[in-house]
């Protein structure tokens, strides 16, 4: 069994000093059904609120699953179903991730991923299951109305030239196979 898009709740142990959290455990993830070996850790710093990173994916055979968490600040994290034949193809989920809660989002292969920052000096850390392969990279236009992200469109949003140039969903198509699991946000404690 493998996981679908899953919010993994942080387990924090608090006392008078603050709290302790085990932020990554192969055994815990295996117990949840996650069957990936993560090969690379990435960390981004976004200085201003309204910074957009994404929506990114890598085409097979270099496709990446991701385990994402917000280390400082807060983001609205977005995943878009890009699986051919999926009943939820082209639909987006928006999940709030923040450092205070410490939750992580598992994004399986088959989805575009990105986020918009809500606070200054936001750091997002994520593990990926395959190394970066520039020849396989792809992306979706953040502003594509077909994605239904209108509530996340902010005046003066900050995007890289690369992210601004991505194509709309209608031109990207469905580069991934459908695994029989419609997109829905699952939660794991």
C-alpha positions in Angstrom: 0.0 0.0 0.0 1.2 3.5 -0.7 -0.1 6.8 0.5 -2.1 9.3 -1.4 -1.8 13.0 -0.7 -1.4 12.9 3.1 -1.1 15.5 5.9 1.1 13.9 8.5 0.5 15.5 11.9 3.5 16.4 14.0 4.1 14.7 17.3 5.5 17.2 19.7 6.5 16.7 23.3 6.3 20.0 25.2 7.7 21.0 28.6 8.9 24.2 30.2 11.8 24.5 27.7 9.7 24.3 24.6 9.1 21.2 22.6 10.8 18.2 20.9 9.7 16.6 17.6 11.0 13.7 15.6 10.8 15.3 12.2 11.7 12.3 10.1 11.3 8.6 10.9 11.6 5.9 8.3 9.8 3.5 10.7 6.9 5.9 11.2 6.5 6.5 7.5 6.7 2.8 6.7 3.9 2.2 9.3 1.8 4.7 7.4 2.4 2.9 4.1 5.0 5.2 2.6 7.3 3.2 0.4 9.8 5.7 -0.9 13.5 6.2 -0.2 14.2 9.9 -0.1 17.4 10.8 -1.8 17.7 14.6 -1.5 16.7 17.3 1.0 15.8 20.8 -0.3 15.3 24.0 1.6 14.0 27.3 0.3 13.9 30.7 1.9 11.3 33.2 0.7 11.9 36.7 2.0 8.5 38.3 1.2 4.8 37.2 1.7 3.2 36.5 -1.6 6.2 34.6 -3.0 5.1 31.7 -5.3 7.3 28.6 -5.9 5.8 26.2 -8.4 3.8 24.5 -9.6 6.5 21.9 -10.3 6.8 18.3 -11.2 9.3 15.9 -12.9 8.2 13.6 -15.7 8.8 9.8 -15.5 11.2 8.1 -15.2 12.5 10.9 -13.0 9.2 11.6 -11.2 9.5 12.7 -7.5 7.4 12.1 -4.5 7.9 14.9 -1.9 7.6 15.2 1.9 7.1 18.9 2.6 7.1 21.0 5.8 7.2 24.6 6.7 10.2 25.3 9.0 9.6 29.0 9.6 6.5 31.1 8.7 3.5 29.8 6.9 2.4 28.8 3.3 -0.6 27.7 1.4 0.7 24.6 -0.2 -0.9 23.4 -3.5 -1.0 20.0 -5.2 -2.6 19.4 -8.6 -3.6 16.0 -9.9 -1.8 15.3 -13.3 -2.6 11.6 -13.6 -4.1 10.4 -16.9 -7.6 9.0 -16.4 -7.9 10.2 -12.8 -11.4 11.4 -11.9 -9.7 14.3 -10.0 -7.4 15.2 -12.9 -6.7 18.9 -13.0 -8.1 19.5 -9.5 -6.1 21.3 -6.8 -5.9 20.9 -3.1 -4.7 23.7 -0.9 -3.3 22.9 2.5 -2.0 25.4 5.1 1.4 24.4 6.4 3.0 26.5 9.2 6.0 26.2 11.5 3.8 26.4 14.6 1.9 23.2 13.9 4.9 21.4 12.2 2.7 19.2 10.1 4.2 17.6 6.9 2.6 17.0 3.6 3.3 13.9 1.6 2.9 14.5 -2.2 3.1 11.3 -4.2 4.3 10.9 -7.8 1.6 12.2 -10.2 1.0 15.7 -8.8 2.4 19.1 -9.5 3.4 20.9 -6.3 4.0 24.5 -5.2 3.2 27.1 -2.5 2.6 30.7 -1.8 4.2 32.3 1.3 2.0 34.0 3.9 4.7 35.5 6.1 8.1 37.1 5.7 11.2 34.9 5.9 9.4 31.6 5.3 11.5 28.5 5.0 10.1 25.3 3.4 12.0 22.0 3.7 11.2 19.0 1.6 12.6 15.6 0.8 12.4 14.1 -2.7 12.4 10.5 -3.9 14.5 11.2 -7.0 17.3 13.7 -7.8 16.7 16.8 -9.8 16.6 16.0 -13.5 16.4 19.2 -15.6 15.5 17.3 -18.8 12.4 16.0 -17.0 11.2 19.1 -15.2 7.8 20.5 -15.9 5.4 23.0 -14.4 1.9 24.5 -14.5 1.0 28.2 -14.7 0.1 29.3 -11.2 -2.5 31.8 -12.7 -4.2 29.2 -14.9 -8.0 29.7 -14.1 -8.6 26.0 -14.8 -6.8 25.2 -11.5 -9.3 27.2 -9.4 -6.6 29.0 -7.4 -8.3 32.4 -7.7 -8.3 32.9 -3.9 -4.5 32.5 -3.9 -3.9 35.1 -6.6 -2.5 38.1 -4.9 -1.6 41.5 -6.4 2.2 41.8 -6.6 2.9 38.0 -6.2 6.6 37.3 -6.6 7.4 34.5 -9.1 10.7 33.6 -10.8 10.9 34.0 -14.6 10.8 30.2 -14.9 7.7 29.9 -12.8 6.0 32.7 -14.7 6.6 30.9 -18.0 5.0 27.6 -17.2 2.1 26.5 -19.4 -1.6 26.1 -18.5 -3.0 22.7 -17.7 -4.6 22.3 -21.1 -1.1 22.4 -22.7 0.6 20.2 -20.1 -1.8 17.3 -20.3 -1.4 14.2 -18.1 2.2 13.0 -17.9 1.5 10.4 -15.1 -0.4 7.1 -14.9 -3.5 6.9 -12.7 -3.0 4.6 -9.8 -6.7 4.0 -9.0 -6.8 6.4 -6.0 -8.7 9.6 -6.5 -7.1 12.7 -5.0 -8.3 13.4 -1.5 -6.5 14.8 1.5 -5.8 12.1 4.0 -4.6 12.7 7.5 -2.2 10.6 9.6 -1.6 11.1 13.3 
